[in-house]
């Protein structure tokens, strides 16, 4: 059902792309916090982990206040899980067993491809308020982990993390004009991944994040 909704959304925004009137670009470096939501009683979230999502966004305006938004970024993100039962963790060069009470820290990196719609107000003084919503595709390019209790640090989790994930996001913020076409951008964005980050059959966990937008609009 989630994939069907995602596909319908893509079909709805195709007319927006073909009738575009104006292109604007945002270069950003967004600090963020992320956390994992496990779907098993024997596993719990062990808190948040900081990260950074950096890249560019393209707003393709098909009306004065409405745009199709897409982009590309490198997203360094992660999370922490605490386990009540032992189970094996498969690293690239060896397999270890995480003991009850131990915390597994994920250090993940993705290439993000977001797409969606952006709504903006008319300029109020020097400021423009925006709201955005949409979906995203995430390609895993790096996956490492720490288990401090076992002395394991920054080990390669190759094969343990799913290669591709999908998400939805929404956010809002302010664009403050510096003159001409240039503005500074500040805001927030919440993102929720649809699918389990792990390829392990022993557990499931969904990745969530909240980021602060810090960018420049050209």
N, C-alpha and C positions, 0 to 999 in steps of 0.2 A: 504493500500500500504506500509506504514512504517513497519508494522509487517511482511509483506511478504519479504521485503528487509532484515530485521533482521534474519528471518528464513533461507534465502538463504545464508547469511554470515556464519551462524553456520554450514551449510552443507559443505561449502567451506573449513572451517578450521579443520574439523574432520580428514582428512588425515594428517594434520600437527601434530596432537596430537599422532597419532599412529606411526609416524616415528621419534619421538623425539630422540635427541642425548645427550642432556645435560640439567640440571636443575640449575637455579640460583634464589636466593630469595632476595627481597628488603624489608626491614622494613622502613616504612616512617611515617612522621607526616607532612602533607601538610597544611600550612595556606592558606586561600582562601577568596575571596570576592564573593558574590552571589547577584543576582537581579532577580526580577520578571517582566515578560513581559505580561501585561494583554491583553485580546482580547475583550475589550469592551470600547466604547467611554467614558463612565462615570467613568472609573477607570484608574489610571495612576500609574506608578512606582514611589515610593517615595525615591529611592536611593538604595545604596548597604548595605549589612550587612556582617560582618566578620564571619568566622567560621574555623573549623579544620576538616580535614579528615585524620584519622590515621589507619594504618593496615599493611598488607603485600601484596606483589605482587610476583607471581611466573612466571618466564620466562622459557618456555619449548622449547629449541632450536632444530629445525629439520634441520638446516643448520648452517654454520659458522656465518652468519649474520642475520638469520631470526628466529623468535621465536613466538610461541603461548603464549600469556600473559593472565593471570587471577589472581584472588586474592580475598581478603576479607577485608573490612574496616568498621569502624564506622564513619559516616559522620554527623557532626553537622553543619547545614546549615540553611539558612532562607532568608527572604526578606521583603520588605515593600511595601504596597499598600496604595494609597490615593483615597478616594471615593468622587464622586460628588453628588451621590444620597444616601439616607438612605436605609439600608437593615439589616435584622437580622443576628446576629452571634450566632451560637449555641455552647455554651460551655458544658462541661460535667455535670455541676450542675445547669446551668441557661442559659437563652437566653437574649442577649442584642441587642440593635440597634445601629449601627455605624452611626453617623451623617455626613452630607456633610462637607468635609474638614478635617475630622479625618483620622489618619493614623493607619493602622493595621500592627503590626510587627509580623511576623511569626518566631517562634523558633522551627525548625524541626530537627529530627534526623533519619537517615536511616542506615540500613545495606546495603552496596554496594557490588555487585557481578559483577565486570568488566570482559570482555573478548575481545580479539582482537589480532592484530599482532604487533610485534615490529621489527624494522629494525635497525641494528647497523653497524657502519663503523669498519674498522680495527683500531687497537690502533694507535693513532698518538701521539708519545711521551708517556705520561702516561694517555692520555685521549681518550675516545671513545664517539662519538656522536651517539645519538639514536633518532629515530622518532617512534611514536606509534599511532595507531588508532584502533577504535573498538566500541563496544556497552556495555551497562550495564543494570543490573536490580537493582532496588532500593526498599527495603522493609521498610516502615515507622514503627518505633518503639516508637516514641515520637513526640507529636505535641502540642505546647503551643503558646500563643499569648499575646501581650500587646496592649492595647488601652489607651495610656497615658491620653488623654483628658477625658476619662471616669473613670480614676483611676483603670483600670484593668491591672494587671501585672502577667505574668507567669501562666495564666489560661489554663486549659486543653481543647484542641480543639477536643476532641474525637468525631469522626463521621463527622468532617468537612474536614478532609484531606484524600485523596485517599490512600489506603493501598500500592499499587504497582505502580511503574512508570518505564519507559524504557528511555534510553538515547543513544546518540552517543558521542564520545569524540575523540580528537586528541591532541597530545602534542609532545614536543621535549626537549632535554636536553643533558647534558654531564655527563659521568661517569669517575671520576678521580681515578686511581689506587693508593692504599696505599701499594701495594705489595701483591703477591700471588693472591688469588681469591677475595680479599676485595677491594671495591671502595666506595667512597662517590658519591652521585648522586644529581645533581641540575638541575632543569628544570621548565617547566610550563605545564599546561594541561587545556584545555577548554572543558566544558561539557554542552550539551543542552538536556533537558528532552523533550521527544516527547509529553507527555500528561499533561493535566491540573492537578495541584497539589491538587485542592480542589474537594470535592464531592458535594459542594453547587451548586444548579441550578442557582444562582443569578449572577455568574461571572465565568470567566476562566482566568487562569494565568499560564504561563510556566516558569519554574525555570532554570536559567542559572548560571554558575559559572566559575571562573578563579582561578586556584590554582598554588602555587609555590611548586615544588617537592623538598623535603629535606629528603634524605634517605641514607641508607647504603646497599650496594650490597654485598652479600656473595656468 
